[in-house]
Amino acid sequence: MTKGFSKIWLVVILAAVLAGGFFAWQRFGAQEKRDAQEEVADWKSYDWGGVRFRYPSDWEAEKIYYSTPAQQAKGESSENIGIKLFPSNKEKAEDFIAIGGRQISCDASEGHSKCFYIPQIANFIYTDSDSQQIVKIFDQTLSTIRLIESKQ
């Protein structure tokens, strides 16, 4: 009787610990999400390549253009292939965040400090910066990327 009784208590205690952990995770996880949303609330919003994302208000956005030599020879205009975000007071050339571009990958040989593939648009977001502030903004920008519904 006591052996069966102790197993029941063990199950009850284990269930209580798991339930407590779950509720703590729900509460504190939700607070972190609200804090992250508030942190980017005053950021600018930008639509490009089928996604919408946010970036700091004191940053600039610059389109990345490319055309092939054949297109140039024909006088055709360049194609917008990406967007580069950077602080207005950029100190180093690598202090940027880019989405898209030409022949970009997250391969280690590329030398990006952070890189993430966005499968919904078959493109990359990356930075080459070693600045902790830029890397933090990279993570925050990445967390704001949302698909845009296409209007047809």
Backbone as a chain_set.jsonl record, in Angstrom:
{"seq": "MTKGFSKIWLVVILAAVLAGGFFAWQRFGAQEKRDAQEEVADWKSYDWGGVRFRYPSDWEAEKIYYSTPAQQAKGESSENIGIKLFPSNKEKAEDFIAIGGRQISCDASEGHSKCFYIPQIANFIYTDSDSQQIVKIFDQTLSTIRLIESKQ", "coords": {"N": [[0.82, -1.198, 0.0], [1.913, 1.305, 0.826], [3.929, 1.536, -1.055], [2.595, 1.875, -3.535], [1.204, 4.163, -2.846], [3.293, 6.059, -2.531], [4.176, 6.231, -5.161], [2.029, 7.487, -6.34], [2.12, 9.996, -5.072], [4.569, 10.875, -6.059], [3.976, 11.17, -8.789], [2.008, 13.181, -8.586], [3.506, 15.316, -7.492], [5.434, 15.674, -9.494], [3.745, 16.411, -11.625], [2.775, 18.845, -10.6], [5.129, 20.387, -10.495], [5.802, 20.481, -13.221], [3.522, 21.814, -14.244], [3.726, 24.265, -12.897], [6.164, 25.192, -13.96], [5.42, 25.445, -16.655], [3.438, 27.496, -16.524], [4.99, 29.621, -15.55], [6.792, 29.926, -17.651], [5.004, 30.714, -19.658], [4.108, 33.187, -18.65], [6.47, 34.801, -18.244], [7.701, 34.582, -20.733], [5.808, 35.774, -22.424], [5.963, 38.384, -21.472], [8.56, 39.103, -22.227], [8.212, 39.114, -24.998], [6.368, 41.226, -25.3], [7.994, 43.324, -24.373], [10.0, 43.326, -26.349], [8.458, 44.036, -28.591], [7.652, 46.616, -27.863], [10.094, 47.863, -27.887], [10.702, 48.2, -30.583], [8.658, 49.732, -31.494], [8.623, 52.44, -32.345], [10.061, 52.374, -34.646], [10.906, 52.674, -38.17], [8.971, 51.468, -40.94], [9.276, 49.203, -43.656], [8.676, 48.053, -46.935], [9.641, 45.428, -48.954], [10.398, 43.194, -51.56], [8.302, 41.356, -51.068], [8.08, 41.228, -48.341], [7.558, 42.823, -45.18], [9.274, 44.86, -42.936], [10.84, 46.201, -39.971], [12.971, 48.895, -38.97], [15.491, 50.825, -37.208], [14.588, 54.229, -36.406], [16.524, 56.177, -36.678], [18.131, 55.277, -38.666], [19.155, 54.66, -42.094], [17.752, 53.667, -45.253], [18.73, 52.052, -48.16], [18.394, 51.254, -51.511], [19.588, 48.366, -53.261], [21.047, 47.996, -56.325], [21.386, 46.228, -59.467], [22.727, 45.341, -62.625], [23.27, 43.347, -65.482], [26.196, 43.059, -67.594], [25.271, 42.776, -70.252], [22.692, 43.876, -70.075], [23.398, 46.479, -69.445], [24.759, 47.2, -71.784], [22.642, 47.242, -73.556], [21.344, 49.396, -72.614], [19.455, 49.088, -70.697], [17.62, 49.543, -67.657], [18.83, 49.263, -64.262], [18.152, 46.599, -61.938], [16.322, 46.417, -58.911], [17.67, 44.654, -56.367], [17.891, 44.278, -53.698], [18.035, 45.544, -50.302], [19.71, 47.848, -48.241], [20.386, 48.56, -44.933], [21.45, 51.01, -42.634], [23.144, 52.756, -39.948], [22.683, 56.289, -39.558], [24.939, 57.609, -38.762], [27.117, 56.01, -39.553], [30.006, 54.243, -38.709], [31.846, 52.324, -39.634], [32.462, 50.612, -42.723], [31.344, 48.052, -42.793], [29.208, 48.191, -41.063], [26.25, 47.544, -41.389], [23.015, 46.263, -42.351], [21.721, 43.943, -44.535], [19.207, 42.971, -46.866], [18.598, 40.609, -49.216], [20.31, 40.892, -52.388], [23.126, 40.264, -54.582], [24.232, 37.096, -55.489], [24.411, 36.082, -52.829], [24.976, 34.232, -49.856], [24.711, 32.152, -46.925], [26.988, 30.841, -46.407], [30.016, 29.965, -44.751], [32.297, 30.952, -45.965], [31.566, 33.392, -46.947], [31.828, 35.246, -44.93], [30.054, 36.64, -43.3], [28.952, 38.119, -40.265], [26.515, 37.559, -39.13], [23.862, 35.739, -40.515], [20.881, 34.894, -42.195], [18.576, 32.805, -43.771], [15.656, 33.535, -45.568], [13.092, 31.726, -46.236], [10.513, 32.169, -47.351], [10.734, 34.225, -49.175], [12.868, 33.457, -50.579], [15.461, 34.508, -50.058], [18.157, 36.327, -48.396], [18.994, 37.708, -45.155], [21.491, 39.634, -43.771], [24.522, 40.586, -42.007], [27.733, 42.101, -41.847], [28.955, 43.189, -39.768], [30.833, 43.578, -36.725], [29.982, 44.822, -34.541], [28.328, 44.911, -31.466], [25.974, 46.325, -31.082], [24.945, 46.656, -33.698], [24.54, 43.969, -34.349], [22.6, 43.31, -32.457], [20.478, 44.925, -33.361], [20.163, 43.743, -35.833], [19.081, 41.224, -35.046], [16.685, 42.155, -33.901], [15.468, 43.397, -36.115], [15.201, 41.191, -37.802], [13.292, 39.79, -36.312], [11.03, 41.247, -36.86], [10.232, 40.807, -39.45], [7.734, 40.216, -41.791], [5.53, 38.479, -43.963], [4.038, 39.941, -46.841], [0.781, 40.158, -47.952], [-0.032, 39.391, -51.221], [-1.607, 41.446, -53.637], [-3.996, 40.679, -55.924]], "CA": [[0.0, 0.0, 0.0], [2.756, 2.501, 0.867], [4.684, 1.638, -2.289], [1.667, 2.453, -4.506], [0.894, 5.501, -2.359], [4.438, 6.932, -2.82], [4.198, 6.464, -6.605], [0.996, 8.483, -6.622], [2.665, 11.288, -4.637], [5.636, 11.231, -6.992], [3.307, 11.647, -9.994], [1.358, 14.455, -8.24], [4.56, 16.336, -7.342], [5.99, 15.9, -10.827], [2.742, 17.16, -12.385], [2.738, 20.206, -10.056], [6.35, 21.067, -10.932], [5.662, 20.74, -14.652], [2.49, 22.837, -14.433], [4.314, 25.531, -12.444], [7.14, 25.6, -14.967], [4.703, 25.866, -17.85], [2.815, 28.798, -16.286], [6.071, 30.611, -15.445], [7.283, 30.145, -19.005], [3.982, 31.488, -20.366], [4.064, 34.556, -18.139], [7.701, 35.547, -18.495], [7.909, 34.59, -22.175], [4.902, 36.782, -22.983], [6.491, 39.692, -21.085], [9.713, 39.366, -23.095], [7.697, 39.431, -26.326], [5.821, 42.581, -25.221], [9.129, 44.239, -24.263], [10.644, 43.383, -27.672], [7.566, 44.788, -29.473], [7.711, 48.011, -27.457], [11.408, 48.384, -28.246], [10.72, 48.538, -32.008], [7.387, 50.39, -31.814], [8.814, 53.712, -33.047], [10.927, 52.149, -35.809], [10.321, 52.836, -39.503], [8.521, 50.241, -41.593], [9.701, 49.189, -45.059], [8.2, 46.911, -47.714], [10.533, 45.069, -50.057], [10.514, 41.798, -51.95], [7.256, 40.502, -50.52], [8.082, 41.256, -46.884], [7.566, 44.1, -44.456], [10.136, 44.776, -41.76], [11.059, 47.462, -39.267], [14.364, 49.221, -38.679], [15.534, 52.009, -36.34], [14.203, 55.514, -36.985], [17.705, 56.989, -36.985], [18.879, 54.566, -39.699], [18.766, 54.939, -43.47], [17.53, 52.514, -46.123], [19.23, 52.318, -49.503], [18.157, 50.127, -52.41], [20.748, 47.781, -53.93], [20.721, 47.78, -57.738], [22.327, 45.456, -60.254], [22.393, 45.003, -64.008], [24.311, 42.556, -66.141], [26.851, 43.81, -68.678], [24.389, 42.766, -71.416], [21.636, 44.863, -69.826], [24.031, 47.8, -69.545], [25.035, 47.454, -73.203], [21.365, 47.542, -74.202], [20.8, 50.605, -72.012], [18.352, 48.735, -69.795], [17.811, 50.029, -66.288], [19.232, 48.288, -63.245], [17.076, 45.968, -61.182], [16.459, 46.478, -57.454], [17.865, 43.275, -55.917], [18.024, 44.193, -52.247], [17.955, 46.772, -49.501], [20.766, 47.938, -47.238], [20.037, 49.419, -43.802], [22.654, 51.39, -41.903], [22.958, 53.934, -39.083], [23.009, 57.557, -40.203], [26.305, 57.966, -38.361], [27.877, 54.772, -39.749], [31.431, 54.417, -38.441], [32.632, 51.406, -40.445], [31.766, 50.172, -43.939], [30.59, 46.814, -42.554], [28.101, 48.439, -40.133], [25.004, 47.572, -42.147], [22.19, 45.053, -42.428], [21.201, 43.873, -45.904], [18.247, 41.934, -47.24], [18.75, 40.393, -50.646], [21.609, 41.192, -52.973], [23.542, 39.398, -55.688], [25.084, 35.962, -55.15], [24.561, 36.062, -51.371], [24.66, 32.98, -49.173], [25.139, 32.126, -45.526], [28.175, 30.002, -46.34], [31.068, 30.539, -43.902], [33.278, 31.652, -46.803], [31.067, 34.744, -47.196], [32.353, 36.111, -43.876], [29.033, 37.424, -42.584], [28.932, 37.851, -38.823], [25.206, 36.918, -38.929], [23.173, 35.553, -41.782], [19.69, 34.065, -42.043], [17.828, 32.606, -45.008], [14.217, 33.752, -45.441], [12.571, 30.848, -47.293], [9.282, 32.666, -47.968], [11.086, 35.096, -50.3], [14.075, 32.87, -51.171], [16.528, 35.499, -49.976], [18.908, 36.35, -47.153], [19.255, 38.918, -44.397], [22.831, 39.411, -43.244], [25.374, 41.71, -41.639], [29.155, 41.792, -41.74], [29.44, 43.975, -38.644], [31.205, 42.93, -35.467], [29.441, 45.677, -33.485], [27.241, 44.281, -30.708], [24.751, 47.11, -31.302], [24.428, 46.308, -35.026], [24.068, 42.584, -34.272], [21.332, 43.349, -31.713], [19.474, 45.485, -34.26], [19.93, 42.677, -36.817], [18.14, 40.276, -34.444], [15.389, 42.808, -33.75], [14.91, 43.566, -37.461], [14.798, 39.844, -38.228], [12.063, 39.405, -35.602], [9.883, 42.028, -37.354], [9.933, 40.475, -40.85], [6.434, 39.586, -42.018], [5.121, 38.389, -45.362], [2.979, 40.856, -47.279], [-0.205, 39.497, -48.813], [-0.012, 39.968, -52.571], [-2.932, 41.872, -54.108], [-4.145, 40.281, -57.33]], "C": [[0.862, 1.26, 0.0], [3.57, 2.667, -0.407], [3.824, 2.286, -3.383], [1.325, 3.888, -4.155], [2.031, 6.461, -2.695], [4.552, 7.199, -4.324], [3.178, 7.532, -6.993], [1.499, 9.871, -6.246], [3.763, 11.768, -5.578], [5.032, 11.803, -8.29], [2.662, 13.013, -9.736], [2.397, 15.57, -8.149], [5.159, 16.677, -8.702], [5.029, 16.729, -11.686], [2.682, 18.617, -11.909], [3.957, 21.009, -10.509], [6.258, 21.419, -12.416], [4.64, 21.842, -14.926], [3.024, 24.213, -14.015], [5.328, 26.067, -13.444], [6.484, 26.122, -16.229], [4.099, 27.255, -17.66], [3.859, 29.905, -16.149], [6.61, 30.947, -16.834], [6.305, 31.001, -19.804], [4.019, 32.954, -19.933], [5.299, 35.349, -18.518], [8.033, 35.599, -19.977], [7.05, 35.642, -22.851], [5.404, 38.183, -22.661], [7.681, 40.062, -21.964], [9.248, 39.767, -24.491], [7.122, 40.845, -26.352], [6.947, 43.606, -25.152], [9.815, 44.416, -25.618], [9.787, 44.2, -28.647], [7.6, 46.275, -29.143], [9.023, 48.653, -27.895], [11.466, 48.819, -29.712], [9.48, 49.321, -32.439], [7.565, 51.679, -32.609], [9.757, 53.587, -34.253], [10.16, 52.402, -37.103], [9.93, 51.465, -40.048], [8.888, 50.33, -43.069], [9.172, 47.922, -45.715], [9.183, 46.667, -48.845], [10.466, 43.567, -50.303], [9.489, 40.857, -51.357], [7.234, 40.427, -48.999], [8.004, 42.701, -46.382], [8.434, 43.89, -43.224], [10.308, 46.165, -41.167], [12.553, 47.631, -39.008], [14.401, 50.549, -37.92], [15.262, 53.321, -37.081], [15.403, 56.373, -37.363], [18.642, 56.293, -37.98], [18.367, 54.982, -41.074], [18.588, 53.627, -44.228], [17.955, 52.913, -47.531], [19.014, 51.078, -50.363], [19.478, 49.675, -53.036], [20.319, 47.459, -55.353], [21.801, 46.951, -58.419], [21.8, 45.306, -61.687], [23.567, 44.243, -64.603], [25.001, 43.433, -67.191], [25.983, 43.864, -69.946], [23.263, 43.783, -71.274], [22.198, 46.276, -69.958], [24.28, 48.17, -71.001], [23.766, 47.832, -73.959], [20.744, 48.827, -73.664], [19.623, 50.343, -71.093], [18.661, 49.217, -68.384], [18.17, 48.889, -65.341], [18.016, 47.783, -62.492], [17.36, 46.103, -59.686], [16.522, 45.049, -56.918], [17.999, 43.151, -54.398], [17.88, 45.55, -51.598], [19.045, 46.721, -48.453], [20.336, 48.955, -46.189], [21.316, 49.758, -43.056], [22.375, 52.62, -41.044], [23.381, 55.199, -39.822], [24.445, 57.977, -39.916], [27.24, 56.76, -38.475], [29.37, 55.04, -39.591], [32.3, 53.552, -39.342], [31.79, 50.927, -41.628], [30.912, 48.936, -43.688], [29.442, 46.984, -41.557], [26.803, 48.638, -40.907], [24.268, 46.256, -41.939], [21.615, 45.054, -43.84], [20.199, 42.74, -46.034], [18.331, 41.815, -48.747], [20.156, 40.755, -51.098], [21.923, 40.194, -54.063], [24.513, 38.351, -55.179], [25.425, 35.92, -53.656], [24.245, 34.663, -50.865], [25.104, 33.111, -47.723], [26.338, 31.202, -45.338], [29.264, 30.715, -45.531], [32.092, 31.332, -44.715], [32.845, 33.086, -47.121], [31.56, 35.736, -46.14], [31.332, 36.984, -43.168], [29.103, 37.1, -41.09], [27.602, 37.213, -38.418], [24.526, 36.841, -40.277], [22.009, 34.601, -41.555], [18.971, 33.996, -43.382], [16.343, 32.764, -44.729], [13.543, 32.945, -46.543], [11.345, 31.387, -48.014], [9.57, 33.563, -49.173], [12.364, 34.62, -50.991], [15.213, 33.88, -51.214], [17.122, 35.515, -48.576], [18.852, 37.716, -46.486], [20.59, 38.66, -43.716], [23.479, 40.719, -42.8], [26.81, 41.21, -41.577], [29.77, 42.481, -40.526], [29.827, 43.116, -37.444], [30.72, 43.758, -34.268], [28.278, 44.976, -32.788], [25.917, 45.007, -30.929], [24.127, 46.761, -32.659], [23.845, 44.897, -35.002], [22.739, 42.513, -33.509], [20.206, 43.874, -32.606], [19.157, 44.497, -35.381], [18.879, 41.708, -36.276], [16.746, 40.882, -34.303], [14.706, 42.995, -35.107], [14.401, 42.224, -37.983], [13.476, 39.439, -37.583], [10.836, 40.153, -36.113], [9.475, 41.657, -38.771], [8.615, 39.706, -40.934], [6.165, 39.535, -43.513], [4.014, 39.378, -45.634], [2.059, 40.061, -48.188], [-0.153, 40.166, -50.18], [-1.438, 40.279, -53.004], [-3.022, 41.514, -55.581], [-5.531, 40.537, -57.819]], "O": [[0.578, 2.194, -0.749], [3.874, 3.79, -0.809], [4.306, 3.172, -4.089], [1.173, 4.734, -5.037], [1.761, 7.588, -3.11], [4.982, 8.282, -4.723], [3.431, 8.368, -7.861], [1.328, 10.821, -7.01], [3.859, 12.963, -5.856], [5.523, 12.8, -8.82], [2.757, 13.907, -10.577], [2.179, 16.66, -8.679], [5.364, 17.85, -9.016], [5.455, 17.644, -12.391], [2.552, 19.526, -12.729], [3.831, 22.181, -10.866], [6.598, 22.533, -12.815], [4.882, 22.714, -15.761], [2.797, 25.205, -14.707], [5.345, 27.262, -13.738], [6.927, 27.114, -16.807], [4.231, 28.107, -18.538], [3.621, 31.027, -16.598], [6.854, 32.112, -17.149], [6.714, 31.901, -20.537], [3.965, 33.853, -20.772], [5.19, 36.451, -19.055], [8.603, 36.59, -20.434], [7.516, 36.332, -23.758], [5.283, 39.084, -23.491], [7.798, 41.208, -22.399], [9.828, 40.665, -25.102], [7.351, 41.589, -27.305], [6.869, 44.649, -25.8], [10.172, 45.534, -25.991], [10.325, 44.97, -29.443], [7.579, 47.109, -30.048], [9.063, 49.836, -28.233], [12.22, 49.733, -30.043], [9.279, 49.548, -33.632], [6.737, 51.985, -33.468], [10.194, 54.596, -34.807], [8.931, 52.352, -37.132], [10.493, 50.441, -39.661], [8.821, 51.404, -43.666], [9.215, 46.844, -45.122], [9.519, 47.58, -49.6], [10.476, 42.772, -49.364], [9.776, 39.676, -51.161], [6.463, 39.658, -48.424], [8.346, 43.65, -47.088], [8.337, 42.863, -42.552], [9.962, 47.17, -41.788], [13.294, 46.66, -38.849], [13.443, 51.32, -37.983], [15.659, 53.492, -38.233], [15.312, 57.203, -38.267], [19.804, 56.675, -38.118], [17.295, 55.574, -41.204], [19.195, 52.61, -43.888], [17.585, 53.977, -48.027], [19.408, 49.977, -49.98], [20.364, 50.486, -53.303], [19.345, 46.737, -55.565], [22.965, 46.962, -58.017], [20.599, 45.164, -61.919], [24.722, 44.487, -64.252], [24.441, 44.44, -67.623], [25.961, 44.883, -70.637], [22.917, 44.471, -72.235], [21.549, 47.161, -70.515], [24.045, 49.307, -71.409], [23.804, 48.639, -74.887], [19.737, 49.3, -74.192], [18.878, 51.26, -70.749], [19.82, 49.286, -67.976], [17.859, 47.724, -65.587], [16.986, 48.454, -62.419], [18.495, 45.925, -59.245], [15.539, 44.312, -57.002], [18.195, 42.054, -53.874], [17.636, 46.561, -52.257], [19.283, 45.678, -47.844], [19.965, 50.08, -46.523], [22.173, 48.895, -42.864], [21.495, 53.422, -41.355], [24.322, 55.18, -40.615], [25.085, 58.627, -40.743], [28.061, 56.523, -37.588], [29.932, 55.927, -40.234], [33.371, 53.983, -39.771], [30.564, 50.847, -41.541], [29.86, 48.783, -44.308], [28.766, 46.006, -41.236], [26.322, 49.761, -41.059], [24.819, 45.282, -41.426], [21.077, 46.067, -44.289], [20.328, 41.694, -45.397], [18.158, 42.797, -49.469], [21.068, 40.903, -50.286], [21.082, 39.372, -54.426], [25.5, 38.676, -54.518], [26.582, 35.745, -53.277], [23.353, 33.991, -51.384], [25.786, 34.065, -47.35], [26.657, 30.826, -44.21], [29.41, 31.934, -45.624], [32.688, 32.28, -44.204], [33.672, 33.906, -47.522], [31.694, 36.927, -46.42], [31.695, 37.958, -42.51], [29.291, 35.946, -40.705], [27.555, 36.421, -37.477], [24.607, 37.769, -41.082], [22.129, 33.624, -40.817], [18.78, 35.015, -44.045], [15.825, 32.197, -43.767], [13.43, 33.423, -47.672], [11.155, 31.085, -49.193], [8.752, 33.656, -50.087], [12.882, 35.295, -51.881], [15.846, 34.087, -52.25], [16.655, 34.81, -47.682], [18.688, 38.741, -47.147], [20.801, 37.589, -43.147], [23.04, 41.808, -43.171], [27.062, 40.04, -41.289], [30.973, 42.367, -40.287], [29.228, 42.072, -37.186], [31.017, 43.427, -33.12], [27.351, 44.501, -33.444], [24.859, 44.378, -30.96], [22.912, 46.589, -32.754], [22.78, 44.655, -35.569], [21.853, 41.741, -33.878], [19.104, 43.325, -32.603], [18.014, 44.417, -35.832], [17.902, 41.402, -36.959], [15.744, 40.212, -34.552], [13.501, 42.775, -35.231], [13.305, 42.138, -38.537], [12.634, 38.816, -38.23], [9.71, 39.742, -35.833], [8.457, 42.151, -39.256], [8.41, 38.7, -40.255], [6.535, 40.452, -44.246], [3.161, 39.63, -44.784], [2.521, 39.368, -49.095], [-0.226, 41.391, -50.271], [-2.358, 39.492, -52.777], [-2.224, 41.985, -56.392], [-5.837, 40.262, -58.979]]}, "num_chains": 1, "name": "protein.A"}
